[in-house]
Amino acid sequence: MLALLTAGVVAAFLAGIGPFADTTSADGSDGAFPTQTTASPDGGGGDSSDTGGNDNGSNDSDGDGDSGDGDATETRSRPPFGVVVDDIEKCGQTCRDVTSTITNQQDTDSSGVTVYSRIFVGNDTDPDDEVWRGTQAVGDLAAGESYTTTKRVELSYSEAFAVQQADGWITVQTTIETDNRTLTYTEQRDVA
């Protein structure tokens, strides 16, 4: 389930870019991203955007953390949102045009949807190791509705070299923030 969501982000990075991206580089950071965590890796604490609705990547569609009465439902077997990279076109050695789609897989509408993605060199989310970030305001998505966008993303040669120096290991952190919840997914990948 998590694989569908992170597959789009990771597939785009494998080509040298990320989904739902601005052309803002890590050097042009303009403040806190909701994917920045204040928790230690042992699970204490929470997400810096914690408003009580954080899901932190679970497949729980109602956000209450209740496991229910044991009945499996379709909403619990898939993530609330799916992200797919539809097309990646090379526009230079470190440039890609990425067409991506986010789909509201819930039975209810979602409002105020924004997608945040960050890529770090290595296997952690140390702010000093961030090499790329992107944000896309999606807006409202009705149940089952999709939003597609194409963005031009360019990485610097030094950012690509930093990934190479880490033996190809990156950490991709993607957050989908809505008016009601925040879901954060983190995955380490070897892209060498």
C-alpha positions, 0 to 999 in steps of 0.5 A: 500500500505504501509502495503505490504512494512512494513508487511515484516519488522513487520512480521519478527520482530514479530518473533524477527528479521528483513528483509534484516539484517546484524548481526550488532547490534545497539551497533555496529553502524558505522555511519549515516543510511539514515533512520535517520531524522533531521526533528521534528515529526511535518513534518518540515525538511527532511531525512538526506540523502535528495538528492532531490529524497526522497519520504518518503513513498508515493506511488508516483511512479515518485517522483515528488509529482505531483498528476497528472490529477486525473486519477488513475493508477496502479503505483499510487495504489501500492508502488514502491517496495514490501517486503515480508518475505518468511520464518522465521526459529528459530535458537536459543532463540533470533536467526532467519534465515530470507528469504526475497524478495524485488520486483521492482513493477515499470515499470522502472528499479531501480539501486543502490538499498539498504535496511536499517531497524532499530528497536526502542523501544517504539513509536519514533525514538530516536537514544538512543532507537535503538535496531537493524539495518540491511543493504542489498545491493541489486544492480540493479533491473529490472522492475518486478524483485525480489531479495531474501536473507537469513540472520541470525539475533540475538538479545541480551537478553537486547534488547528483554527485553527493548521491553518488558519493553516498553509494547511491543511497537516498531517503525520499520523504513525501507528505500529503497534507489536507485540511483534516490530516497529514500523511508522511511517508519515508523510504530509503532507496539505492538508486546507483 
